[in-house]
Amino acid sequence: MCKYSKIFFLIIFISISFFVIYYNHFAFDHHLSLSKTTFKKLSDWEEDDQTQGLIAFKKSCEEILKRDPKAPFSDLPHSKTNQTWQTICVAANKIVNPNKKIAQDFFETWFIPYSVKDNFNPQGFFTGYYLPQLQGSLKKTKQYTVPIYGVPTDLVKVNLGLFNAELSNKTIVGQLKDNLLIPYPDRAAINKGALGKNANIIAWTDNIIDIFFAQIQGSALLELPDHQQRIMGYASSNGRPYTPIGKVLIANNAIDKKNLSMQTIRTWLIQHPEQAADILNQDASFVFFTLQTKGPLGTEQVPLTPEHSLAVDTHFIPLGAPIWLKTEAPQNNPQNSLSPYQHLLIAQDTGGAIKGIIRGDIYWGAGENAAFSAGHMKQSGRYWILLPAN
């Protein structure tokens, strides 16, 4: 194949990627609108303690203070420039020992709440995620034989903004083969050894189910044989679309939709080991990890705060923005009841399934209760974004 033919096919590949991204994010008629309101009109704002929200916001300030001061904070109206937010962050960092009153006064002084609507509809959908725990080893042993992959040496990310300014901050993932950029192998191919000599194995564990759920959550706590612990953080993905295997199991009549949760999915996979691999391979997406000394870190690259960090769709909601969320949360009790959930969270993360204007994923932390909340959180709700007052 001649040099010009290779360039032609590369251009075709990038053009198709432009179309896919446009279709996925803009072809549907999403219209975000903001309605200015006041803190007094926010349900339970006065009763809530925003201390942890302020602590989480200060973590985002670590990243906000690194941004170009003259650049806009986001495309949202009223969001102003990074310099405005940096001024707010300087004020936040002066607060050493926040309490309920100090935190509440801070947000009321520096921000104005705006109701977020999609085509004038304020209702959206909220789920949850958590930090799972895996048993593993940094070396392959008789017990730990399943690899946990870091970013492969042949994985290539293309910043489409370099080719088209309208696609700024959008990327595609591929693999160079015969001087052509092609889609990266999917989960099934990777599990069959497609990475070959390009594999970068950072640790080993004993089953594919635990790795899969760690990939869905985006991070995990790895406990080593000597009881030391390491954080496995999200490093990259193969760029393939995410398919919820819960929907696959429902379509196969394996699980009743009414009983669907992370826990019921895991139970089914464990009880059907001969079918588990094929079911997992229905999700073409594959996440690669890195070992971290702190975390877990969100997309914003700051540590997440349990119940006060929110994964959002950054096509609509900017990272670092405070969000007042009103929804319901599952309770880990015999009745599996729901309780009102009205708290201040900070947009600090993203996720493959988090798409839409009013769409969020609450980070619940680690442990049994966090796993329960994350696994059962499937609630409607709404939110308000806090934008600078001056």
Secondary structure by P-SEA (a helix, b strand, c coil): ccaaaaaaaaaaaaaaaaaaaaaaccccbbbbbbbbbccccccccccccaaaaaaaaaaaaaaaaacccccccccccccccaaaaaaaaaaaaacccccaaaaaaaaaacbbbbbbbccccccbbbbbbbbbbbbbccccccccccccccccccbbbbccccccccccccbbbbbbccccccccccaaaaaacccccccccccccccaaaaaaaaaaccbbbbccccbbbbbccccccccccccaaaaaaaacccccccccaaaaaaaaaacccaaaaaaacccbbbbbbbbccccccccccccccccbbbcccccccccccccccbbbbbcccccccccccccccccccccccccccbbbbbccccaaaaaaaaacccccccccccccc
